[in-house]
């Protein structure tokens, strides 16, 4: 019987034959600043008050490279006091669990899990068990929310590697503050644009004049296209992009068009389900800026929720419940923030990812030096320093 080894990464780099660990930068560490709004303290989805993130990374034997990433939207029992939410489908080639009830009721009643494609059912079962262990739960049905991407390039997901114990690890270790990124949790075995992908996150804080709200994004990147960073054609410059083999009769054999991405958007702005639907759609715009075109075989999903305590509602009430929500005319700054945070979260996922190998194959991390060389060539670094209201000609 194989011995199962589960590794939880909590701000440490692990070096093993299967995962090449190294200190790698986030986007802003190399001067790659996205958009115009400021980031939160940690530039992470956890800058949204109440949001927690945890990982369970599973490296087993020579062919299991996967894991679970948990996003806990807020404190308390989400089943007894639900949270407004929406799920947007950019392209629906995926195994998303919980979608129909979110879209029917406009709310979530469990934390959100991300994992590998064939792991969603085991993860959902583990999430169900975890929810039933929470105070105040009886014999009710729950709607577990589990998203996925296909990490089969380096992970034997057919072996059902994710079990309830890994779900419990991710949820019980979920914390606020900095979020581990790259080849960790649900991003352990993922790829992006032909390089190693992973987990990434970012946040935006709106000016007080437009509400002062926080918007955070967390992504699980596993998709293709032509990697573009702040408009610079990084993938094309580095000779690694979709359809290169058709255009030039060269390039890698594997398909670099298909894949998937899970995007989670959190905000403390008071929003109802309809407004969250509109907000979730803007994450797709941030995705597009990175060079994705949502291919036929891509599962592109966005889950958005509001953490404002005033918009949470009890499951049962004998009287009407009034909840506040921003008017439509106030939504545009949130739209911009969601697109910016999603775009930067994707860059962080790719830059922080480390090379992962197994007997099934190897996913090489992109060379940071090569990325910087291209970004410098196209003069897209340090925009936040060189472009300001008083310095628009630089």
Number of C-alpha atoms within 10 A of each C-alpha: 3 6 7 12 12 16 18 22 17 14 10 10 15 13 10 11 10 21 22 17 17 13 10 17 14 22 22 16 10 16 17 21 22 25 17 15 18 17 22 19 13 15 24 27 35 30 27 29 17 18 23 24 27 26 34 31 26 25 24 20 14 15 20 29 33 31 32 32 29 27 24 23 27 20 13 12 17 22 22 16 19 20 27 26 27 31 27 24 18 17 17 16 19 21 19 22 19 19 21 12 17 21 17 9 12 20 24 29 23 25 23 22 27 30 30 31 20 21 26 25 18 18 31 23 15 19 29 19 14 18 20 16 11 13 10 11 12 9 6 8 9 15 20 24 24 29 33 28 32 27 26 21 20 25 29 22 20 11 11 15 22 25 19 16 14 25 29 21 20 24 24 16 15 20 18 18 16 18 24 22 29 31 32 33 31 31 34 35 38 34 34 30 28 25 25 28 37 29 32 33 32 31 31 32 24 20 13 8 6 12 14 14 18 25 33 30 34 31 32 33 31 30 30 27 24 25 26 20 25 21 14 21 19 24 21 15 16 14 12 20 24 24 17 16 16 9 9 8 9 11 16 14 7 10 14 24 23 22 27 29 28 24 27 24 31 30 30 21 24 22 26 23 22 16 21 26 21 18 29 29 22 22 29 24 18 22 24 18 19 25 23 23 18 24 18 12 15 24 26 28 28 25 28 30 29 28 23 20 16 14 21 21 18 13 11 8 8 5 6 6 10 9 13 13 17 13 11 11 7 12 17 13 18 23 18 21 30 30 28 29 32 34 28 31 33 31 29 28 31 30 26 27 36 28 22 26 23 22 14 14 13 17 22 17 23 21 13 14 10 13 20 17 14 20 22 14 11 14 13 20 23 15 17 17 10 13 13 12 6 8 9 8 8 8
